[in-house]
Amino acid sequence: MTAADRDPVFLPAGLRERVMAASLLAREAGQPVPAVPAISGPEAFGRAADAFYGLLAALEEQDWARPVLRDLDVQGLTGHLFGVEEDIQRAMTGDPAMADTDHVSSTQDAAVRQAGRPPALTMRDWRRAADRTLEQARARDGGTERIAVHGIRLPLDDLLVVRAFELWVHENDIRRCAGLNPSLPDPAVLRLMSDLAARMLPFAAARTGLREPVNVHLVLTGPGGGTWDLAVGQEADGQGPGQDVMIVTDAVGFCRLAANRTTPAELGPHVTGDAVRAAEVLAAASTLALD
């Protein structure tokens, strides 16, 4: 080490402040770079439906009989999704029977009916059902009216993001069982998915019995990511005291966690603050999946 190495280096006064100011002028805090264009819930669902249909069209005949989820093969899982579209359409017309029906049991008949059918017919029927959902959604005035289906009640735009989320998750379920590489969501779709999953964290925490208030600063990295400040815990109201926790992780990985397709340990987030509270929050996120 030379004498020059040992001598302290003094930075110009105010350098940090100038760098921070220039950074905030270049990019607003919490916004990903490059910027992701804003799209609507129907557009997100349409893009996810196109991606799912593209996968189905590329499958070999034998792939349709591969076990993929619960007791369903690929053809049965596609039938399940057909049943979901039927339930969503009924919910959009105001059918009260759809409000609290179970996501799995209410679609099981549609899944079972696919057994023995040519896969091309199952694929065609699902595509037509998805198109009907999209047409029905686009015909409504705005996306703020709440729709009650499968035990959740969300604005139509958010509900269609849930549908895009499910299609992406099941697309990757099929890819995994068929030995295909996983797919990444369109960045604009991923932004809506990660935003919805983040906003649902307080609900998930309350449902799992997480009572102690936690002030979560969530940072999701990569295209479609962003930052969220959330008051989590049944006693959290955004005003009272609570543990401060920062969780930094990849946006795609966080969405996989919300879909219960990975674990907090596998996710490997960077956590600042109470690690136990952060683990509880991440565990709650994994309960958002409907499957």
Backbone torsions as a table, in degrees:
resi	resn	phi	psi	omega
1	MET	NA	127.5	-179.9
2	THR	-85.0	169.5	177.7
3	ALA	-61.9	-34.6	179.3
4	ALA	-65.3	-35.5	178.9
5	ASP	-66.1	-32.8	-177.1
6	ARG	-80.2	-23.2	-177.4
7	ASP	-73.2	133.0	179.1
8	PRO	-65.5	147.3	177.3
9	VAL	-105.6	123.0	-178.9
10	PHE	-99.0	122.2	179.1
11	LEU	-81.3	153.1	179.2
12	PRO	-57.8	145.0	179.3
13	ALA	-60.6	136.1	176.0
14	GLY	78.5	8.4	-177.3
15	LEU	-63.0	-44.7	-178.3
16	ARG	-59.6	-45.3	-177.7
17	GLU	-62.8	-38.9	-179.5
18	ARG	-68.7	-39.3	178.4
19	VAL	-64.9	-44.2	179.9
20	MET	-63.5	-41.9	179.9
21	ALA	-64.1	-42.2	179.0
22	ALA	-65.9	-37.6	179.5
23	SER	-63.9	-43.7	-179.0
24	LEU	-69.4	-28.4	174.3
25	LEU	-70.3	-35.2	-178.9
26	ALA	-75.5	-34.7	-177.9
27	ARG	-154.2	127.4	176.6
28	GLU	-62.6	142.3	-179.2
29	ALA	-58.0	137.1	176.3
30	GLY	84.5	1.7	-179.0
31	GLN	-103.0	130.6	-177.9
32	PRO	-71.9	154.9	175.2
33	VAL	-125.9	128.6	1.5
34	PRO	-72.1	158.3	-178.5
35	ALA	-62.6	142.1	178.9
36	VAL	-101.2	126.6	-179.3
37	PRO	-64.1	142.2	178.0
38	ALA	-77.6	133.4	176.5
39	ILE	-129.5	165.2	-178.9
40	SER	-87.4	167.1	175.1
41	GLY	-57.9	-47.9	177.2
42	PRO	-58.1	-38.8	178.8
43	GLU	-65.5	-40.8	178.2
44	ALA	-62.5	-44.4	179.0
45	PHE	-63.7	-42.4	179.9
46	GLY	-61.2	-42.0	179.5
47	ARG	-66.5	-42.3	179.1
48	ALA	-65.8	-37.8	178.1
49	ALA	-64.5	-40.8	177.9
50	ASP	-62.5	-42.0	179.7
51	ALA	-65.2	-42.0	-179.9
52	PHE	-66.1	-42.9	179.4
53	TYR	-63.9	-39.2	178.2
54	GLY	-60.6	-38.6	177.0
55	LEU	-65.4	-48.2	-179.2
56	LEU	-56.6	-42.0	-178.1
57	ALA	-65.8	-23.5	-177.9
58	ALA	-91.6	-6.3	-177.1
59	LEU	-72.0	147.5	170.9
60	GLU	-80.0	160.7	-177.1
61	GLU	-55.2	-42.7	-176.5
62	GLN	-70.0	-20.7	-179.1
63	ASP	-66.0	-28.5	-175.6
64	TRP	-66.8	-20.5	-179.0
65	ALA	-97.3	5.6	-179.3
66	ARG	-74.7	133.9	173.6
67	PRO	-62.5	136.3	-174.9
68	VAL	-132.0	-41.8	-174.9
69	LEU	-156.6	136.0	-176.0
70	ARG	51.0	-124.6	178.0
71	ASP	-103.8	20.4	-173.1
72	LEU	-103.1	139.7	165.9
73	ASP	-89.0	-176.6	-176.4
74	VAL	-60.3	-40.0	-179.3
75	GLN	-67.4	-39.7	177.5
76	GLY	-66.5	-37.9	177.8
77	LEU	-64.2	-39.1	176.2
78	THR	-64.5	-36.5	174.7
79	GLY	-65.1	-38.9	174.2
80	HIS	-56.1	-45.5	-179.6
81	LEU	-66.4	-33.3	172.9
82	PHE	-60.6	-44.2	178.5
83	GLY	-63.5	-36.6	177.4
84	VAL	-62.5	-43.5	178.9
85	GLU	-59.8	-42.1	178.4
86	GLU	-60.9	-43.0	-179.8
87	ASP	-66.3	-40.8	178.9
88	ILE	-61.8	-42.9	179.9
89	GLN	-63.2	-41.2	177.4
90	ARG	-65.2	-39.6	179.2
91	ALA	-64.1	-36.8	-179.9
92	MET	-68.2	-22.2	175.9
93	THR	-87.0	-1.0	177.2
94	GLY	92.4	14.4	179.4
95	ASP	-64.5	113.3	-176.7
96	PRO	-68.4	-19.6	-179.1
97	ALA	-66.2	-19.1	-177.7
98	MET	-83.5	-14.8	-170.7
99	ALA	-59.7	-47.3	-173.3
100	ASP	-116.9	10.8	178.4
101	THR	-68.7	150.1	-175.5
102	ASP	-78.0	137.3	-176.2
103	HIS	-59.4	-37.4	-176.7
104	VAL	-86.6	-53.6	-174.0
105	SER	-65.4	-33.3	-177.7
106	SER	-72.0	-17.1	-179.2
107	THR	-108.7	0.6	-174.7
108	GLN	-64.0	-39.6	179.7
109	ASP	-61.2	-41.4	178.6
110	ALA	-63.7	-34.6	178.0
111	ALA	-69.4	-45.7	-177.4
112	VAL	-65.2	-34.5	-177.7
113	ARG	-62.9	-16.4	-177.9
114	GLN	-78.1	-15.6	-176.4
115	ALA	-60.2	129.1	177.5
116	GLY	85.2	-7.7	179.3
117	ARG	-83.1	153.7	171.7
118	PRO	-62.0	131.7	-179.4
119	PRO	-54.6	-32.2	-179.2
120	ALA	-61.3	-33.5	179.6
121	LEU	-73.2	-39.6	176.3
122	THR	-61.1	-44.4	179.9
123	MET	-63.1	-42.9	179.5
124	ARG	-63.0	-45.5	-177.3
125	ASP	-64.5	-40.8	178.3
126	TRP	-64.7	-43.1	-178.7
127	ARG	-60.7	-42.2	178.5
128	ARG	-64.2	-40.4	179.0
129	ALA	-64.9	-42.6	178.4
130	ALA	-63.3	-39.5	178.4
131	ASP	-64.5	-37.6	178.0
132	ARG	-65.2	-41.8	176.2
133	THR	-57.6	-45.2	-178.1
134	LEU	-65.9	-43.0	178.9
135	GLU	-63.2	-43.3	-179.3
136	GLN	-64.6	-40.1	179.9
137	ALA	-67.2	-42.2	-178.2
138	ARG	-69.9	-22.0	-179.8
139	ALA	-79.3	-13.0	-178.8
140	ARG	-83.4	156.3	179.9
141	ASP	-84.2	100.8	176.9
142	GLY	75.5	173.4	-176.7
143	GLY	-119.7	22.3	-175.6
144	THR	-94.4	-18.2	179.1
145	GLU	-65.1	133.7	-177.3
146	ARG	-80.6	136.9	179.3
147	ILE	-115.2	130.2	-179.0
148	ALA	-103.0	119.2	-179.8
149	VAL	-158.2	139.2	174.3
150	HIS	53.7	38.3	175.2
151	GLY	80.2	6.3	176.3
152	ILE	-124.1	155.8	-180.0
153	ARG	-135.8	108.8	-172.9
154	LEU	-136.8	154.9	169.1
155	PRO	-57.4	149.1	-175.7
156	LEU	-54.5	-42.4	-179.8
157	ASP	-58.7	-45.1	179.1
158	ASP	-66.5	-38.4	179.2
159	LEU	-61.3	-38.6	178.9
160	LEU	-70.8	-28.6	173.0
161	VAL	-67.9	-39.5	173.8
162	VAL	-57.0	-42.7	179.2
163	ARG	-65.3	-41.2	176.4
164	ALA	-62.0	-40.2	178.3
165	PHE	-58.4	-49.4	-176.9
166	GLU	-64.2	-40.2	179.8
167	LEU	-63.2	-42.0	178.7
168	TRP	-64.5	-42.8	-179.5
169	VAL	-61.8	-48.0	-177.7
170	HIS	-72.7	-29.0	172.5
171	GLU	-57.7	-44.0	-179.1
172	ASN	-75.7	-27.1	170.5
173	ASP	-59.4	-44.8	-179.3
174	ILE	-68.6	-42.3	178.3
175	ARG	-58.4	-41.5	-178.6
176	ARG	-63.7	-46.4	-176.7
177	CYS	-72.4	-23.8	178.7
178	ALA	-91.2	1.3	179.2
179	GLY	74.4	26.6	179.7
180	LEU	-100.8	156.4	177.9
181	ASN	-66.4	146.1	177.5
182	PRO	-67.3	157.3	177.9
183	SER	-108.2	154.2	174.2
184	LEU	-104.2	143.8	176.8
185	PRO	-66.3	153.7	166.8
186	ASP	-52.0	134.0	-176.5
187	PRO	-53.9	-37.7	179.9
188	ALA	-68.4	-36.1	176.4
189	VAL	-69.9	-42.9	179.2
190	LEU	-59.4	-38.1	178.7
191	ARG	-59.7	-43.7	178.8
192	LEU	-68.3	-39.4	179.1
193	MET	-63.8	-47.7	-178.5
194	SER	-67.0	-36.2	177.9
195	ASP	-64.3	-44.7	-179.7
196	LEU	-65.3	-44.2	179.6
197	ALA	-61.5	-39.4	178.3
198	ALA	-65.2	-46.3	-178.6
199	ARG	-65.9	-23.3	179.7
200	MET	-85.6	-5.4	-178.4
201	LEU	-58.1	-45.6	177.9
202	PRO	-59.0	-38.3	177.3
203	PHE	-63.7	-45.8	-179.5
204	ALA	-63.1	-40.6	179.9
205	ALA	-64.3	-42.2	178.9
206	ALA	-64.2	-40.1	-178.4
207	ARG	-67.5	-30.1	-179.6
208	THR	-91.4	1.1	175.1
209	GLY	85.3	16.9	176.6
210	LEU	-73.9	110.6	-170.3
211	ARG	-99.8	-38.8	-174.6
212	GLU	-67.7	131.7	-177.8
213	PRO	-67.0	137.2	178.5
214	VAL	-134.1	127.0	174.6
215	ASN	-93.2	107.0	-172.2
216	VAL	-100.9	126.5	168.9
217	HIS	-105.0	103.7	-175.1
218	LEU	-98.9	124.8	178.3
219	VAL	-119.7	115.5	177.9
220	LEU	-107.8	122.9	-172.5
221	THR	-96.2	163.0	177.6
222	GLY	91.3	171.8	178.6
223	PRO	-56.7	131.5	-178.0
224	GLY	88.1	3.4	179.0
225	GLY	-88.1	-160.0	-178.3
226	GLY	159.5	-167.3	178.8
227	THR	-129.9	146.9	-180.0
228	TRP	-140.4	141.0	172.0
229	ASP	-112.2	118.8	-170.3
230	LEU	-130.3	137.4	171.1
231	ALA	-95.0	113.1	-172.7
232	VAL	-117.0	144.9	-179.2
233	GLY	117.0	145.0	-175.5
234	GLN	-62.3	-25.9	-180.0
235	GLU	-96.6	1.0	-178.5
236	ALA	-82.7	128.8	177.8
237	ASP	-124.3	9.5	-179.6
238	GLY	83.0	-4.1	-177.1
239	GLN	-122.3	-31.9	-176.5
240	GLY	-78.9	172.6	179.8
241	PRO	-69.2	152.5	178.2
242	GLY	-167.0	161.5	175.8
243	GLN	-64.7	139.9	176.2
244	ASP	-98.6	124.2	-177.4
245	VAL	-132.4	135.0	171.3
246	MET	-113.5	130.2	178.8
247	ILE	-121.3	122.6	177.9
248	VAL	-118.9	124.5	178.7
249	THR	-158.4	172.6	-178.6
250	ASP	-73.1	139.4	-177.4
251	ALA	-62.7	-43.2	179.4
252	VAL	-64.5	-43.3	178.5
253	GLY	-62.0	-39.3	178.2
254	PHE	-64.1	-38.9	177.6
255	CYS	-67.3	-36.3	175.4
256	ARG	-65.1	-35.6	176.0
257	LEU	-65.2	-45.2	179.3
258	ALA	-63.4	-25.8	177.2
259	ALA	-87.6	2.4	-177.8
260	ASN	59.7	38.2	177.2
261	ARG	-109.5	2.9	171.4
262	THR	-153.0	170.2	-178.8
263	THR	-111.5	161.3	175.7
264	PRO	-55.8	-38.1	180.0
265	ALA	-64.9	-42.5	178.7
266	GLU	-68.1	-31.9	179.8
267	LEU	-64.9	-38.3	177.6
268	GLY	59.8	54.0	-178.1
269	PRO	-73.4	160.6	169.4
270	HIS	-90.7	123.4	-175.2
271	VAL	-120.1	132.9	171.2
272	THR	-118.4	130.0	-177.6
273	GLY	108.6	-155.5	-175.1
274	ASP	-69.7	108.9	-177.0
275	ALA	-66.2	-32.2	179.5
276	VAL	-66.6	-45.4	178.4
277	ARG	-64.0	-40.4	179.0
278	ALA	-62.0	-41.3	178.8
279	ALA	-63.3	-38.0	178.1
280	GLU	-65.3	-40.4	178.8
281	VAL	-64.1	-44.7	-179.4
282	LEU	-67.3	-36.6	176.3
283	ALA	-63.1	-38.3	177.8
284	ALA	-64.4	-37.2	-179.9
285	ALA	-59.0	-34.2	-176.5
286	SER	-71.1	-9.8	-179.5
287	THR	-89.5	0.2	-177.6
288	LEU	-73.4	-18.9	-175.4
289	ALA	-65.3	142.7	175.3
290	LEU	-98.3	-37.6	-177.0
291	ASP	55.8	NA	NA
